[in-house]
């Protein structure tokens, strides 16, 4: 398959392999990337849409009896059942759009479909290039993953991580430093799927505690040391602490201190993507005093409070439920109250267009915490637009807005209004709400065709 891409240097065949970490501070909850636990996830209960074409897989993969499903940005090659294919389709479509949205200042666009192989059986994954002990990898130009009988949240984290390497390989030029490549991959690995998109910039409490532990126990490298690890050394010395540190750097640069470093970080990547030496680009945007920057990074992580992005988890719930409300509205299903909507959701009575499918567990996971978050209201619902409003303790309102287009769900957006009645969408300076960068020109290297 030819993929039009921005110029970049050839990379190692295996950009990254997520493997089990050995951090002393690591616990065993979810989202403890990087790990490659191949848990079995969920089986969903929907049929494949007729619009999805099925073609033959390459012969090299015939042993696994893969079928191919062209989607907007990827060709999925898999032996998973059709319900799993549908979940993979909606997730990776939204994933690609999140990559594009958050990197538009320094990345190009995917203009042809990327290859995504997801295998039911680990043996087929290993036989087709997946390293032993891993559950997902970007190798060559392919994204590979083990789906198992049910694809787990941990596997989706890995796919989001490895998928970023694949995306970067195709659309970001220059020689991106390994810590940036891995830190951004983990940044996207942490992102929360909401059905119509992702919420990025999330700091899980587990990961925050791990970063604090590693800083306090002096188990991270210095920033200068981390920055000079090349790809070969990174892969030879796979270390969970390195992934945590790279992620903590990217998270800090993208959202720390109210987004203070965001512009410089984007400028740094943009220059590197245009083939500047990373050392020169760093000095240009951050200065030569590595010690001062390291102090700011350390101070941030040792002072950030518990659950610092709790509002992003709330936003994810509101976005998810608004998407379901919008789907019902698109089918002219209306509700007198939010409680009636929740009752229908719990009872499996929500309607949707056949092509607006979402995985059932997504709704279940959003409904679980919803009643405890605050008071819910449906506002200004019409045939084409409506709002699902959550009023949190303290009267802060989080407003999900859906639009309907041609009988299908359109956009799902969020407004964060601090007071009842506030109408203008507001964005606070809380972590994670802003793109890494927007509006910068793309690298000017001409697109080339990959063989
Ligand atoms: Zn990686």
Boltz pocket constraint, residues with backbone or C-beta under 6 A from the ligand:
constraints:
  - pocket:
      binder: B
      contacts: [[A, 15], [A, 16], [A, 17], [A, 18], [A, 161], [A, 162], [A, 165], [A, 181], [A, 182], [A, 185]]
      max_distance: 6.0
